[in-house]
């Protein structure tokens, strides 16, 4: 993230307060505010390419935790090679960058 964009984000009071007021029951800045702000004001800088993979099977406001012993090469490959396609530079691809959460 460029320093100027980060400065815009941490300097903002208008949109953060709106999100805090209307996003119920709870909003998490890293998951809701920052992506929304970036899309609103810096959308051209977004490659629309990062994949977030989360396991919501446990229910609740947070995804399942993946312990180190369970994070194997086959686990990562199963996430990356699940048949999902994305678009990059107006071309469809199955090659996805991967950002997952939550690991302990």
Secondary structure as UniProt FT lines:
FT   HELIX           3..11
FT   HELIX           14..22
FT   HELIX           29..33
FT   HELIX           34..42
FT   HELIX           43..45
FT   STRAND          50..53
FT   TURN            57..58
FT   HELIX           68..70
FT   HELIX           73..80
FT   STRAND          86..88
FT   TURN            89..90
FT   STRAND          91..93
FT   STRAND          97..100
//
